[in-house]
Amino acid sequence: SMKELKNNEVLEFNKTYTIVDFYATWCGPCRSQAPILENIEKNREDVEVIKVDVEECETLATEYKVLNLPTILIFKNGEPYNKFVGLTQEKTIEEVLK
């Protein structure tokens, strides 16, 4: 199951791709997004997914200008690589994970 970032924890990049899932407990589309990301992580050795509750980690959400949920940030080798806002399908995400 996916790693959950707690308040003040630092984002770590252990895999080629790090997918950061910004969500909130009250957000319906976020609940649909989670299993999609879980599936990607399960099927790929080079991907780690980190969930970030925007209400717990406000500083991180502000730093990355997260305004709508879910927001998915993809880092490649620790560098910002891609961003999706709103519920995003597996195929769409897979396309940027070359």
Phi and psi restraints in degrees (range 20) as a CNS / XPLOR table:
assign (resid 1 and name C) (resid 2 and name N)
       (resid 2 and name CA) (resid 2 and name C) 1.0 -75.7 20.0 2
assign (resid 2 and name N) (resid 2 and name CA)
       (resid 2 and name C) (resid 3 and name N) 1.0 147.1 20.0 2
assign (resid 2 and name C) (resid 3 and name N)
       (resid 3 and name CA) (resid 3 and name C) 1.0 -72.4 20.0 2
assign (resid 3 and name N) (resid 3 and name CA)
       (resid 3 and name C) (resid 4 and name N) 1.0 137.0 20.0 2
assign (resid 3 and name C) (resid 4 and name N)
       (resid 4 and name CA) (resid 4 and name C) 1.0 -109.5 20.0 2
assign (resid 4 and name N) (resid 4 and name CA)
       (resid 4 and name C) (resid 5 and name N) 1.0 124.8 20.0 2
assign (resid 4 and name C) (resid 5 and name N)
       (resid 5 and name CA) (resid 5 and name C) 1.0 -82.2 20.0 2
assign (resid 5 and name N) (resid 5 and name CA)
       (resid 5 and name C) (resid 6 and name N) 1.0 127.3 20.0 2
assign (resid 5 and name C) (resid 6 and name N)
       (resid 6 and name CA) (resid 6 and name C) 1.0 -94.2 20.0 2
assign (resid 6 and name N) (resid 6 and name CA)
       (resid 6 and name C) (resid 7 and name N) 1.0 164.2 20.0 2
assign (resid 6 and name C) (resid 7 and name N)
       (resid 7 and name CA) (resid 7 and name C) 1.0 -48.3 20.0 2
assign (resid 7 and name N) (resid 7 and name CA)
       (resid 7 and name C) (resid 8 and name N) 1.0 134.5 20.0 2
assign (resid 7 and name C) (resid 8 and name N)
       (resid 8 and name CA) (resid 8 and name C) 1.0 67.3 20.0 2
assign (resid 8 and name N) (resid 8 and name CA)
       (resid 8 and name C) (resid 9 and name N) 1.0 2.6 20.0 2
assign (resid 8 and name C) (resid 9 and name N)
       (resid 9 and name CA) (resid 9 and name C) 1.0 -74.4 20.0 2
assign (resid 9 and name N) (resid 9 and name CA)
       (resid 9 and name C) (resid 10 and name N) 1.0 151.8 20.0 2
assign (resid 9 and name C) (resid 10 and name N)
       (resid 10 and name CA) (resid 10 and name C) 1.0 -94.3 20.0 2
assign (resid 10 and name N) (resid 10 and name CA)
       (resid 10 and name C) (resid 11 and name N) 1.0 140.9 20.0 2
assign (resid 10 and name C) (resid 11 and name N)
       (resid 11 and name CA) (resid 11 and name C) 1.0 -68.3 20.0 2
assign (resid 11 and name N) (resid 11 and name CA)
       (resid 11 and name C) (resid 12 and name N) 1.0 124.1 20.0 2
assign (resid 11 and name C) (resid 12 and name N)
       (resid 12 and name CA) (resid 12 and name C) 1.0 -114.9 20.0 2
assign (resid 12 and name N) (resid 12 and name CA)
       (resid 12 and name C) (resid 13 and name N) 1.0 147.4 20.0 2
assign (resid 12 and name C) (resid 13 and name N)
       (resid 13 and name CA) (resid 13 and name C) 1.0 -117.2 20.0 2
assign (resid 13 and name N) (resid 13 and name CA)
       (resid 13 and name C) (resid 14 and name N) 1.0 96.9 20.0 2
assign (resid 13 and name C) (resid 14 and name N)
       (resid 14 and name CA) (resid 14 and name C) 1.0 -101.1 20.0 2
assign (resid 14 and name N) (resid 14 and name CA)
       (resid 14 and name C) (resid 15 and name N) 1.0 -15.5 20.0 2
assign (resid 14 and name C) (resid 15 and name N)
       (resid 15 and name CA) (resid 15 and name C) 1.0 -121.9 20.0 2
assign (resid 15 and name N) (resid 15 and name CA)
       (resid 15 and name C) (resid 16 and name N) 1.0 170.6 20.0 2
assign (resid 15 and name C) (resid 16 and name N)
       (resid 16 and name CA) (resid 16 and name C) 1.0 -57.6 20.0 2
assign (resid 16 and name N) (resid 16 and name CA)
       (resid 16 and name C) (resid 17 and name N) 1.0 -47.3 20.0 2
assign (resid 16 and name C) (resid 17 and name N)
       (resid 17 and name CA) (resid 17 and name C) 1.0 -113.3 20.0 2
assign (resid 17 and name N) (resid 17 and name CA)
       (resid 17 and name C) (resid 18 and name N) 1.0 129.4 20.0 2
assign (resid 17 and name C) (resid 18 and name N)
       (resid 18 and name CA) (resid 18 and name C) 1.0 -115.5 20.0 2
assign (resid 18 and name N) (resid 18 and name CA)
       (resid 18 and name C) (resid 19 and name N) 1.0 119.6 20.0 2
assign (resid 18 and name C) (resid 19 and name N)
       (resid 19 and name CA) (resid 19 and name C) 1.0 -101.7 20.0 2
assign (resid 19 and name N) (resid 19 and name CA)
       (resid 19 and name C) (resid 20 and name N) 1.0 119.1 20.0 2
assign (resid 19 and name C) (resid 20 and name N)
       (resid 20 and name CA) (resid 20 and name C) 1.0 -103.7 20.0 2
assign (resid 20 and name N) (resid 20 and name CA)
       (resid 20 and name C) (resid 21 and name N) 1.0 119.8 20.0 2
assign (resid 20 and name C) (resid 21 and name N)
       (resid 21 and name CA) (resid 21 and name C) 1.0 -102.2 20.0 2
assign (resid 21 and name N) (resid 21 and name CA)
       (resid 21 and name C) (resid 22 and name N) 1.0 101.6 20.0 2
assign (resid 21 and name C) (resid 22 and name N)
       (resid 22 and name CA) (resid 22 and name C) 1.0 -83.8 20.0 2
assign (resid 22 and name N) (resid 22 and name CA)
       (resid 22 and name C) (resid 23 and name N) 1.0 122.4 20.0 2
assign (resid 22 and name C) (resid 23 and name N)
       (resid 23 and name CA) (resid 23 and name C) 1.0 -144.2 20.0 2
assign (resid 23 and name N) (resid 23 and name CA)
       (resid 23 and name C) (resid 24 and name N) 1.0 174.8 20.0 2
assign (resid 23 and name C) (resid 24 and name N)
       (resid 24 and name CA) (resid 24 and name C) 1.0 -138.9 20.0 2
assign (resid 24 and name N) (resid 24 and name CA)
       (resid 24 and name C) (resid 25 and name N) 1.0 152.0 20.0 2
assign (resid 24 and name C) (resid 25 and name N)
       (resid 25 and name CA) (resid 25 and name C) 1.0 -63.0 20.0 2
assign (resid 25 and name N) (resid 25 and name CA)
       (resid 25 and name C) (resid 26 and name N) 1.0 -30.9 20.0 2
assign (resid 25 and name C) (resid 26 and name N)
       (resid 26 and name CA) (resid 26 and name C) 1.0 -84.8 20.0 2
assign (resid 26 and name N) (resid 26 and name CA)
       (resid 26 and name C) (resid 27 and name N) 1.0 -0.4 20.0 2
assign (resid 26 and name C) (resid 27 and name N)
       (resid 27 and name CA) (resid 27 and name C) 1.0 -93.8 20.0 2
assign (resid 27 and name N) (resid 27 and name CA)
       (resid 27 and name C) (resid 28 and name N) 1.0 112.4 20.0 2
assign (resid 27 and name C) (resid 28 and name N)
       (resid 28 and name CA) (resid 28 and name C) 1.0 -58.2 20.0 2
assign (resid 28 and name N) (resid 28 and name CA)
       (resid 28 and name C) (resid 29 and name N) 1.0 -52.7 20.0 2
assign (resid 28 and name C) (resid 29 and name N)
       (resid 29 and name CA) (resid 29 and name C) 1.0 -58.1 20.0 2
assign (resid 29 and name N) (resid 29 and name CA)
       (resid 29 and name C) (resid 30 and name N) 1.0 -29.3 20.0 2
assign (resid 29 and name C) (resid 30 and name N)
       (resid 30 and name CA) (resid 30 and name C) 1.0 -63.4 20.0 2
assign (resid 30 and name N) (resid 30 and name CA)
       (resid 30 and name C) (resid 31 and name N) 1.0 -36.0 20.0 2
assign (resid 30 and name C) (resid 31 and name N)
       (resid 31 and name CA) (resid 31 and name C) 1.0 -67.8 20.0 2
assign (resid 31 and name N) (resid 31 and name CA)
       (resid 31 and name C) (resid 32 and name N) 1.0 -30.2 20.0 2
assign (resid 31 and name C) (resid 32 and name N)
       (resid 32 and name CA) (resid 32 and name C) 1.0 -78.1 20.0 2
assign (resid 32 and name N) (resid 32 and name CA)
       (resid 32 and name C) (resid 33 and name N) 1.0 -28.1 20.0 2
assign (resid 32 and name C) (resid 33 and name N)
       (resid 33 and name CA) (resid 33 and name C) 1.0 -71.0 20.0 2
assign (resid 33 and name N) (resid 33 and name CA)
       (resid 33 and name C) (resid 34 and name N) 1.0 -38.4 20.0 2
assign (resid 33 and name C) (resid 34 and name N)
       (resid 34 and name CA) (resid 34 and name C) 1.0 -52.9 20.0 2
assign (resid 34 and name N) (resid 34 and name CA)
       (resid 34 and name C) (resid 35 and name N) 1.0 -52.1 20.0 2
assign (resid 34 and name C) (resid 35 and name N)
       (resid 35 and name CA) (resid 35 and name C) 1.0 -64.6 20.0 2
assign (resid 35 and name N) (resid 35 and name CA)
       (resid 35 and name C) (resid 36 and name N) 1.0 -28.3 20.0 2
assign (resid 35 and name C) (resid 36 and name N)
       (resid 36 and name CA) (resid 36 and name C) 1.0 -63.9 20.0 2
assign (resid 36 and name N) (resid 36 and name CA)
       (resid 36 and name C) (resid 37 and name N) 1.0 -45.9 20.0 2
assign (resid 36 and name C) (resid 37 and name N)
       (resid 37 and name CA) (resid 37 and name C) 1.0 -69.8 20.0 2
assign (resid 37 and name N) (resid 37 and name CA)
       (resid 37 and name C) (resid 38 and name N) 1.0 -37.3 20.0 2
assign (resid 37 and name C) (resid 38 and name N)
       (resid 38 and name CA) (resid 38 and name C) 1.0 -59.6 20.0 2
assign (resid 38 and name N) (resid 38 and name CA)
       (resid 38 and name C) (resid 39 and name N) 1.0 -40.5 20.0 2
assign (resid 38 and name C) (resid 39 and name N)
       (resid 39 and name CA) (resid 39 and name C) 1.0 -63.5 20.0 2
assign (resid 39 and name N) (resid 39 and name CA)
       (resid 39 and name C) (resid 40 and name N) 1.0 -44.5 20.0 2
assign (resid 39 and name C) (resid 40 and name N)
       (resid 40 and name CA) (resid 40 and name C) 1.0 -60.6 20.0 2
assign (resid 40 and name N) (resid 40 and name CA)
       (resid 40 and name C) (resid 41 and name N) 1.0 -46.4 20.0 2
assign (resid 40 and name C) (resid 41 and name N)
       (resid 41 and name CA) (resid 41 and name C) 1.0 -61.4 20.0 2
assign (resid 41 and name N) (resid 41 and name CA)
       (resid 41 and name C) (resid 42 and name N) 1.0 -39.5 20.0 2
assign (resid 41 and name C) (resid 42 and name N)
       (resid 42 and name CA) (resid 42 and name C) 1.0 -66.6 20.0 2
assign (resid 42 and name N) (resid 42 and name CA)
       (resid 42 and name C) (resid 43 and name N) 1.0 -35.3 20.0 2
assign (resid 42 and name C) (resid 43 and name N)
       (resid 43 and name CA) (resid 43 and name C) 1.0 -89.5 20.0 2
assign (resid 43 and name N) (resid 43 and name CA)
       (resid 43 and name C) (resid 44 and name N) 1.0 -7.3 20.0 2
assign (resid 43 and name C) (resid 44 and name N)
       (resid 44 and name CA) (resid 44 and name C) 1.0 -130.2 20.0 2
assign (resid 44 and name N) (resid 44 and name CA)
       (resid 44 and name C) (resid 45 and name N) 1.0 130.7 20.0 2
assign (resid 44 and name C) (resid 45 and name N)
       (resid 45 and name CA) (resid 45 and name C) 1.0 -71.3 20.0 2
assign (resid 45 and name N) (resid 45 and name CA)
       (resid 45 and name C) (resid 46 and name N) 1.0 -26.7 20.0 2
assign (resid 45 and name C) (resid 46 and name N)
       (resid 46 and name CA) (resid 46 and name C) 1.0 -95.9 20.0 2
assign (resid 46 and name N) (resid 46 and name CA)
       (resid 46 and name C) (resid 47 and name N) 1.0 10.5 20.0 2
assign (resid 46 and name C) (resid 47 and name N)
       (resid 47 and name CA) (resid 47 and name C) 1.0 -122.0 20.0 2
assign (resid 47 and name N) (resid 47 and name CA)
       (resid 47 and name C) (resid 48 and name N) 1.0 133.0 20.0 2
assign (resid 47 and name C) (resid 48 and name N)
       (resid 48 and name CA) (resid 48 and name C) 1.0 -121.8 20.0 2
assign (resid 48 and name N) (resid 48 and name CA)
       (resid 48 and name C) (resid 49 and name N) 1.0 136.1 20.0 2
assign (resid 48 and name C) (resid 49 and name N)
       (resid 49 and name CA) (resid 49 and name C) 1.0 -107.2 20.0 2
assign (resid 49 and name N) (resid 49 and name CA)
       (resid 49 and name C) (resid 50 and name N) 1.0 133.0 20.0 2
assign (resid 49 and name C) (resid 50 and name N)
       (resid 50 and name CA) (resid 50 and name C) 1.0 -123.5 20.0 2
assign (resid 50 and name N) (resid 50 and name CA)
       (resid 50 and name C) (resid 51 and name N) 1.0 124.2 20.0 2
assign (resid 50 and name C) (resid 51 and name N)
       (resid 51 and name CA) (resid 51 and name C) 1.0 -91.7 20.0 2
assign (resid 51 and name N) (resid 51 and name CA)
       (resid 51 and name C) (resid 52 and name N) 1.0 136.0 20.0 2
assign (resid 51 and name C) (resid 52 and name N)
       (resid 52 and name CA) (resid 52 and name C) 1.0 -127.9 20.0 2
assign (resid 52 and name N) (resid 52 and name CA)
       (resid 52 and name C) (resid 53 and name N) 1.0 115.6 20.0 2
assign (resid 52 and name C) (resid 53 and name N)
       (resid 53 and name CA) (resid 53 and name C) 1.0 -79.3 20.0 2
assign (resid 53 and name N) (resid 53 and name CA)
       (resid 53 and name C) (resid 54 and name N) 1.0 114.9 20.0 2
assign (resid 53 and name C) (resid 54 and name N)
       (resid 54 and name CA) (resid 54 and name C) 1.0 -62.8 20.0 2
assign (resid 54 and name N) (resid 54 and name CA)
       (resid 54 and name C) (resid 55 and name N) 1.0 -22.9 20.0 2
assign (resid 54 and name C) (resid 55 and name N)
       (resid 55 and name CA) (resid 55 and name C) 1.0 -81.0 20.0 2
assign (resid 55 and name N) (resid 55 and name CA)
       (resid 55 and name C) (resid 56 and name N) 1.0 -22.6 20.0 2
assign (resid 55 and name C) (resid 56 and name N)
       (resid 56 and name CA) (resid 56 and name C) 1.0 -89.4 20.0 2
assign (resid 56 and name N) (resid 56 and name CA)
       (resid 56 and name C) (resid 57 and name N) 1.0 -29.7 20.0 2
assign (resid 56 and name C) (resid 57 and name N)
       (resid 57 and name CA) (resid 57 and name C) 1.0 -123.5 20.0 2
assign (resid 57 and name N) (resid 57 and name CA)
       (resid 57 and name C) (resid 58 and name N) 1.0 60.4 20.0 2
assign (resid 57 and name C) (resid 58 and name N)
       (resid 58 and name CA) (resid 58 and name C) 1.0 -61.8 20.0 2
assign (resid 58 and name N) (resid 58 and name CA)
       (resid 58 and name C) (resid 59 and name N) 1.0 -36.9 20.0 2
assign (resid 58 and name C) (resid 59 and name N)
       (resid 59 and name CA) (resid 59 and name C) 1.0 -62.3 20.0 2
assign (resid 59 and name N) (resid 59 and name CA)
       (resid 59 and name C) (resid 60 and name N) 1.0 -42.1 20.0 2
assign (resid 59 and name C) (resid 60 and name N)
       (resid 60 and name CA) (resid 60 and name C) 1.0 -65.9 20.0 2
assign (resid 60 and name N) (resid 60 and name CA)
       (resid 60 and name C) (resid 61 and name N) 1.0 -42.9 20.0 2
assign (resid 60 and name C) (resid 61 and name N)
       (resid 61 and name CA) (resid 61 and name C) 1.0 -61.7 20.0 2
assign (resid 61 and name N) (resid 61 and name CA)
       (resid 61 and name C) (resid 62 and name N) 1.0 -40.4 20.0 2
assign (resid 61 and name C) (resid 62 and name N)
       (resid 62 and name CA) (resid 62 and name C) 1.0 -68.5 20.0 2
assign (resid 62 and name N) (resid 62 and name CA)
       (resid 62 and name C) (resid 63 and name N) 1.0 -43.6 20.0 2
assign (resid 62 and name C) (resid 63 and name N)
       (resid 63 and name CA) (resid 63 and name C) 1.0 -57.3 20.0 2
assign (resid 63 and name N) (resid 63 and name CA)
       (resid 63 and name C) (resid 64 and name N) 1.0 -39.5 20.0 2
assign (resid 63 and name C) (resid 64 and name N)
       (resid 64 and name CA) (resid 64 and name C) 1.0 -99.1 20.0 2
assign (resid 64 and name N) (resid 64 and name CA)
       (resid 64 and name C) (resid 65 and name N) 1.0 15.6 20.0 2
assign (resid 64 and name C) (resid 65 and name N)
       (resid 65 and name CA) (resid 65 and name C) 1.0 52.8 20.0 2
assign (resid 65 and name N) (resid 65 and name CA)
       (resid 65 and name C) (resid 66 and name N) 1.0 47.5 20.0 2
assign (resid 65 and name C) (resid 66 and name N)
       (resid 66 and name CA) (resid 66 and name C) 1.0 -84.4 20.0 2
assign (resid 66 and name N) (resid 66 and name CA)
       (resid 66 and name C) (resid 67 and name N) 1.0 113.5 20.0 2
assign (resid 66 and name C) (resid 67 and name N)
       (resid 67 and name CA) (resid 67 and name C) 1.0 -111.8 20.0 2
assign (resid 67 and name N) (resid 67 and name CA)
       (resid 67 and name C) (resid 68 and name N) 1.0 -31.2 20.0 2
assign (resid 67 and name C) (resid 68 and name N)
       (resid 68 and name CA) (resid 68 and name C) 1.0 -123.0 20.0 2
assign (resid 68 and name N) (resid 68 and name CA)
       (resid 68 and name C) (resid 69 and name N) 1.0 155.8 20.0 2
assign (resid 68 and name C) (resid 69 and name N)
       (resid 69 and name CA) (resid 69 and name C) 1.0 -123.3 20.0 2
assign (resid 69 and name N) (resid 69 and name CA)
       (resid 69 and name C) (resid 70 and name N) 1.0 148.4 20.0 2
assign (resid 69 and name C) (resid 70 and name N)
       (resid 70 and name CA) (resid 70 and name C) 1.0 -72.7 20.0 2
assign (resid 70 and name N) (resid 70 and name CA)
       (resid 70 and name C) (resid 71 and name N) 1.0 151.0 20.0 2
assign (resid 70 and name C) (resid 71 and name N)
       (resid 71 and name CA) (resid 71 and name C) 1.0 -118.2 20.0 2
assign (resid 71 and name N) (resid 71 and name CA)
       (resid 71 and name C) (resid 72 and name N) 1.0 131.5 20.0 2
assign (resid 71 and name C) (resid 72 and name N)
       (resid 72 and name CA) (resid 72 and name C) 1.0 -114.9 20.0 2
assign (resid 72 and name N) (resid 72 and name CA)
       (resid 72 and name C) (resid 73 and name N) 1.0 121.0 20.0 2
assign (resid 72 and name C) (resid 73 and name N)
       (resid 73 and name CA) (resid 73 and name C) 1.0 -106.9 20.0 2
assign (resid 73 and name N) (resid 73 and name CA)
       (resid 73 and name C) (resid 74 and name N) 1.0 132.8 20.0 2
assign (resid 73 and name C) (resid 74 and name N)
       (resid 74 and name CA) (resid 74 and name C) 1.0 -112.8 20.0 2
assign (resid 74 and name N) (resid 74 and name CA)
       (resid 74 and name C) (resid 75 and name N) 1.0 125.9 20.0 2
assign (resid 74 and name C) (resid 75 and name N)
       (resid 75 and name CA) (resid 75 and name C) 1.0 -107.0 20.0 2
assign (resid 75 and name N) (resid 75 and name CA)
       (resid 75 and name C) (resid 76 and name N) 1.0 139.6 20.0 2
assign (resid 75 and name C) (resid 76 and name N)
       (resid 76 and name CA) (resid 76 and name C) 1.0 -117.2 20.0 2
assign (resid 76 and name N) (resid 76 and name CA)
       (resid 76 and name C) (resid 77 and name N) 1.0 120.7 20.0 2
assign (resid 76 and name C) (resid 77 and name N)
       (resid 77 and name CA) (resid 77 and name C) 1.0 49.7 20.0 2
assign (resid 77 and name N) (resid 77 and name CA)
       (resid 77 and name C) (resid 78 and name N) 1.0 40.9 20.0 2
assign (resid 77 and name C) (resid 78 and name N)
       (resid 78 and name CA) (resid 78 and name C) 1.0 81.8 20.0 2
assign (resid 78 and name N) (resid 78 and name CA)
       (resid 78 and name C) (resid 79 and name N) 1.0 -2.3 20.0 2
assign (resid 78 and name C) (resid 79 and name N)
       (resid 79 and name CA) (resid 79 and name C) 1.0 -105.5 20.0 2
assign (resid 79 and name N) (resid 79 and name CA)
       (resid 79 and name C) (resid 80 and name N) 1.0 139.8 20.0 2
assign (resid 79 and name C) (resid 80 and name N)
       (resid 80 and name CA) (resid 80 and name C) 1.0 -54.5 20.0 2
assign (resid 80 and name N) (resid 80 and name CA)
       (resid 80 and name C) (resid 81 and name N) 1.0 132.7 20.0 2
assign (resid 80 and name C) (resid 81 and name N)
       (resid 81 and name CA) (resid 81 and name C) 1.0 -128.7 20.0 2
assign (resid 81 and name N) (resid 81 and name CA)
       (resid 81 and name C) (resid 82 and name N) 1.0 -38.9 20.0 2
assign (resid 81 and name C) (resid 82 and name N)
       (resid 82 and name CA) (resid 82 and name C) 1.0 -161.7 20.0 2
assign (resid 82 and name N) (resid 82 and name CA)
       (resid 82 and name C) (resid 83 and name N) 1.0 159.1 20.0 2
assign (resid 82 and name C) (resid 83 and name N)
       (resid 83 and name CA) (resid 83 and name C) 1.0 -143.3 20.0 2
assign (resid 83 and name N) (resid 83 and name CA)
       (resid 83 and name C) (resid 84 and name N) 1.0 134.8 20.0 2
assign (resid 83 and name C) (resid 84 and name N)
       (resid 84 and name CA) (resid 84 and name C) 1.0 -124.8 20.0 2
assign (resid 84 and name N) (resid 84 and name CA)
       (resid 84 and name C) (resid 85 and name N) 1.0 135.7 20.0 2
assign (resid 84 and name C) (resid 85 and name N)
       (resid 85 and name CA) (resid 85 and name C) 1.0 -116.5 20.0 2
assign (resid 85 and name N) (resid 85 and name CA)
       (resid 85 and name C) (resid 86 and name N) 1.0 131.6 20.0 2
assign (resid 85 and name C) (resid 86 and name N)
       (resid 86 and name CA) (resid 86 and name C) 1.0 90.6 20.0 2
assign (resid 86 and name N) (resid 86 and name CA)
       (resid 86 and name C) (resid 87 and name N) 1.0 168.8 20.0 2
assign (resid 86 and name C) (resid 87 and name N)
       (resid 87 and name CA) (resid 87 and name C) 1.0 -58.0 20.0 2
assign (resid 87 and name N) (resid 87 and name CA)
       (resid 87 and name C) (resid 88 and name N) 1.0 123.4 20.0 2
assign (resid 87 and name C) (resid 88 and name N)
       (resid 88 and name CA) (resid 88 and name C) 1.0 -122.5 20.0 2
assign (resid 88 and name N) (resid 88 and name CA)
       (resid 88 and name C) (resid 89 and name N) 1.0 131.3 20.0 2
assign (resid 88 and name C) (resid 89 and name N)
       (resid 89 and name CA) (resid 89 and name C) 1.0 -74.8 20.0 2
assign (resid 89 and name N) (resid 89 and name CA)
       (resid 89 and name C) (resid 90 and name N) 1.0 156.8 20.0 2
assign (resid 89 and name C) (resid 90 and name N)
       (resid 90 and name CA) (resid 90 and name C) 1.0 -57.1 20.0 2
assign (resid 90 and name N) (resid 90 and name CA)
       (resid 90 and name C) (resid 91 and name N) 1.0 -44.5 20.0 2
assign (resid 90 and name C) (resid 91 and name N)
       (resid 91 and name CA) (resid 91 and name C) 1.0 -58.2 20.0 2
assign (resid 91 and name N) (resid 91 and name CA)
       (resid 91 and name C) (resid 92 and name N) 1.0 -42.4 20.0 2
assign (resid 91 and name C) (resid 92 and name N)
       (resid 92 and name CA) (resid 92 and name C) 1.0 -63.1 20.0 2
assign (resid 92 and name N) (resid 92 and name CA)
       (resid 92 and name C) (resid 93 and name N) 1.0 -42.4 20.0 2
assign (resid 92 and name C) (resid 93 and name N)
       (resid 93 and name CA) (resid 93 and name C) 1.0 -69.9 20.0 2
assign (resid 93 and name N) (resid 93 and name CA)
       (resid 93 and name C) (resid 94 and name N) 1.0 -44.3 20.0 2
assign (resid 93 and name C) (resid 94 and name N)
       (resid 94 and name CA) (resid 94 and name C) 1.0 -57.2 20.0 2
assign (resid 94 and name N) (resid 94 and name CA)
       (resid 94 and name C) (resid 95 and name N) 1.0 -33.7 20.0 2
assign (resid 94 and name C) (resid 95 and name N)
       (resid 95 and name CA) (resid 95 and name C) 1.0 -61.5 20.0 2
assign (resid 95 and name N) (resid 95 and name CA)
       (resid 95 and name C) (resid 96 and name N) 1.0 -29.2 20.0 2
assign (resid 95 and name C) (resid 96 and name N)
       (resid 96 and name CA) (resid 96 and name C) 1.0 -93.2 20.0 2
assign (resid 96 and name N) (resid 96 and name CA)
       (resid 96 and name C) (resid 97 and name N) 1.0 -7.5 20.0 2
assign (resid 96 and name C) (resid 97 and name N)
       (resid 97 and name CA) (resid 97 and name C) 1.0 -94.5 20.0 2
assign (resid 97 and name N) (resid 97 and name CA)
       (resid 97 and name C) (resid 98 and name N) 1.0 77.1 20.0 2
